[in-house]
Amino acid sequence: MRRFPALHSLLVVMVGLVSARFTVGVTGVVLNQRGEVLLLEHVFRARHPWGLPGGWVRRRERPQDALRRELLEEVGLAVRVGPPLLLELDGPPGHLETNFLCTAEGEVNHLSGEVLAARWVSPSDLPSELYWLDRKVIRQGLTLHQRLTGEE
Protein backbone atom coordinates (compact mmCIF):
# COMPACT_ATOMS: atom_id res chain seq x y z
CA MET A 1 0.00 0.00 0.00
CA ARG A 2 2.85 2.40 0.74
CA ARG A 3 4.38 1.81 -2.66
CA PHE A 4 1.04 2.18 -4.44
CA PRO A 5 -1.16 4.65 -2.51
CA ALA A 6 -3.88 4.49 -5.17
CA LEU A 7 -4.50 0.88 -4.13
CA HIS A 8 -5.67 2.11 -0.72
CA SER A 9 -8.25 4.35 -2.34
CA LEU A 10 -9.38 1.50 -4.57
CA LEU A 11 -9.66 -0.79 -1.53
CA VAL A 12 -11.80 1.78 0.33
CA VAL A 13 -14.16 2.02 -2.66
CA MET A 14 -14.38 -1.78 -2.96
CA VAL A 15 -15.17 -2.21 0.74
CA GLY A 16 -17.82 0.52 0.46
CA LEU A 17 -19.52 -1.35 -2.38
CA VAL A 18 -19.86 -4.63 -0.47
CA SER A 19 -20.31 -3.38 3.10
CA ALA A 20 -23.66 -3.51 4.84
CA ARG A 21 -25.72 -0.33 4.98
CA PHE A 22 -28.05 0.49 7.87
CA THR A 23 -30.27 3.31 8.92
CA VAL A 24 -29.47 4.29 12.49
CA GLY A 25 -31.90 5.71 15.00
CA VAL A 26 -31.13 7.13 18.40
CA THR A 27 -33.26 7.71 21.50
CA GLY A 28 -32.52 8.97 24.96
CA VAL A 29 -33.82 8.24 28.42
CA VAL A 30 -33.64 11.85 29.60
CA LEU A 31 -33.90 12.33 33.37
CA ASN A 32 -34.41 15.62 35.17
CA GLN A 33 -33.31 16.48 38.72
CA ARG A 34 -36.56 15.03 40.10
CA GLY A 35 -35.86 11.64 38.49
CA GLU A 36 -38.65 12.06 35.93
CA VAL A 37 -38.39 10.79 32.35
CA LEU A 38 -39.03 13.04 29.35
CA LEU A 39 -41.71 11.72 26.99
CA LEU A 40 -42.75 13.35 23.74
CA GLU A 41 -45.97 13.00 21.80
CA HIS A 42 -44.65 12.51 18.28
CA VAL A 43 -46.54 13.61 15.16
CA PHE A 44 -45.21 10.76 13.01
CA ARG A 45 -45.89 7.85 15.38
CA ALA A 46 -49.52 6.85 14.95
CA ARG A 47 -49.64 3.58 16.94
CA HIS A 48 -47.54 4.73 19.89
CA PRO A 49 -47.49 8.54 19.83
CA TRP A 50 -45.90 8.95 23.29
CA GLY A 51 -42.28 7.89 23.45
CA LEU A 52 -38.70 8.77 24.09
CA PRO A 53 -37.07 11.68 22.30
CA GLY A 54 -34.77 10.87 19.43
CA GLY A 55 -34.46 10.65 15.71
CA TRP A 56 -32.26 9.60 12.81
CA VAL A 57 -28.48 9.68 12.80
CA ARG A 58 -27.09 11.55 9.81
CA ARG A 59 -24.26 10.28 7.64
CA ARG A 60 -20.92 10.51 9.50
CA GLU A 61 -22.66 11.74 12.68
CA ARG A 62 -22.04 10.04 16.01
CA PRO A 63 -25.24 8.78 17.68
CA GLN A 64 -24.52 10.88 20.81
CA ASP A 65 -24.22 14.02 18.69
CA ALA A 66 -27.41 13.14 16.80
CA LEU A 67 -29.29 12.80 20.09
CA ARG A 68 -28.06 16.20 21.31
CA ARG A 69 -29.06 17.76 17.98
CA GLU A 70 -32.51 16.12 17.95
CA LEU A 71 -33.34 17.29 21.49
CA LEU A 72 -32.28 20.85 20.71
CA GLU A 73 -34.28 20.86 17.46
CA GLU A 74 -37.41 19.18 18.80
CA VAL A 75 -37.79 20.72 22.27
CA GLY A 76 -34.92 23.18 22.80
CA LEU A 77 -33.42 21.04 25.57
CA ALA A 78 -29.68 20.68 26.13
CA VAL A 79 -28.67 17.32 27.57
CA ARG A 80 -25.58 15.60 28.84
CA VAL A 81 -25.43 12.28 26.99
CA GLY A 82 -24.22 9.49 29.22
CA PRO A 83 -23.54 5.82 28.68
CA PRO A 84 -25.25 3.68 26.07
CA LEU A 85 -28.16 1.57 27.29
CA LEU A 86 -29.17 -0.70 24.48
CA LEU A 87 -28.37 -1.53 20.90
CA GLU A 88 -31.54 -2.95 19.34
CA LEU A 89 -31.30 -5.15 16.27
CA ASP A 90 -34.74 -6.79 16.31
CA GLY A 91 -36.54 -3.97 14.52
CA PRO A 92 -36.98 -3.57 10.78
CA PRO A 93 -34.29 -5.18 8.60
CA GLY A 94 -31.43 -2.81 7.88
CA HIS A 95 -32.17 -0.62 10.91
CA LEU A 96 -30.11 -0.23 14.06
CA GLU A 97 -31.53 1.54 17.14
CA THR A 98 -29.16 3.04 19.72
CA ASN A 99 -30.19 4.33 23.14
CA PHE A 100 -28.44 6.45 25.76
CA LEU A 101 -28.97 7.59 29.34
CA CYS A 102 -29.11 11.40 29.46
CA THR A 103 -29.38 14.16 32.03
CA ALA A 104 -31.38 17.30 31.26
CA GLU A 105 -29.46 20.55 31.45
CA GLY A 106 -32.38 22.96 31.50
CA GLU A 107 -36.03 22.75 30.57
CA VAL A 108 -38.09 22.19 27.45
CA ASN A 109 -38.56 25.62 25.89
CA HIS A 110 -40.27 24.99 22.55
CA LEU A 111 -41.87 22.27 20.44
CA SER A 112 -40.93 21.65 16.82
CA GLY A 113 -43.46 20.68 14.17
CA GLU A 114 -42.59 17.01 14.85
CA VAL A 115 -43.76 17.14 18.48
CA LEU A 116 -47.31 17.71 19.71
CA ALA A 117 -46.50 17.76 23.44
CA ALA A 118 -43.75 17.11 25.96
CA ARG A 119 -44.08 16.04 29.56
CA TRP A 120 -41.94 14.85 32.44
CA VAL A 121 -43.30 11.59 33.84
CA SER A 122 -42.57 9.72 37.03
CA PRO A 123 -41.20 6.25 36.19
CA SER A 124 -44.14 4.77 38.14
CA ASP A 125 -46.65 6.65 35.93
CA LEU A 126 -45.51 5.63 32.43
CA PRO A 127 -48.41 5.50 29.95
CA SER A 128 -49.71 1.97 29.31
CA GLU A 129 -49.59 2.47 25.53
CA LEU A 130 -45.84 3.20 25.57
CA TYR A 131 -43.95 1.22 22.91
CA TRP A 132 -42.38 -1.96 24.37
CA LEU A 133 -38.84 -0.92 23.38
CA ASP A 134 -39.20 2.49 25.06
CA ARG A 135 -40.43 0.80 28.24
CA LYS A 136 -37.49 -1.64 28.16
CA VAL A 137 -34.94 1.14 27.63
CA ILE A 138 -36.45 3.26 30.42
CA ARG A 139 -36.14 0.34 32.86
CA GLN A 140 -32.52 -0.18 31.86
CA GLY A 141 -31.82 3.55 32.12
CA LEU A 142 -33.31 3.80 35.61
CA THR A 143 -31.36 0.75 36.78
CA LEU A 144 -28.10 2.17 35.45
CA HIS A 145 -28.85 5.62 36.89
CA GLN A 146 -29.44 4.10 40.34
CA ARG A 147 -26.21 2.12 40.09
CA LEU A 148 -24.21 5.18 39.04
CA THR A 149 -25.68 7.55 41.63
CA GLY A 150 -26.38 5.16 44.49
CA GLU A 151 -30.01 6.40 44.58
CA GLU A 152 -32.93 4.02 45.10
Secondary structure as UniProt FT lines:
FT   HELIX           5..18
FT   STRAND          23..31
FT   TURN            33..34
FT   STRAND          37..42
FT   TURN            43..44
FT   STRAND          50..51
FT   STRAND          54..56
FT   TURN            59..60
FT   HELIX           63..75
FT   STRAND          79..88
FT   TURN            93..94
FT   STRAND          95..104
FT   TURN            113..114
FT   STRAND          115..121
FT   HELIX           123..125
FT   TURN            128..129
FT   HELIX           132..149
//
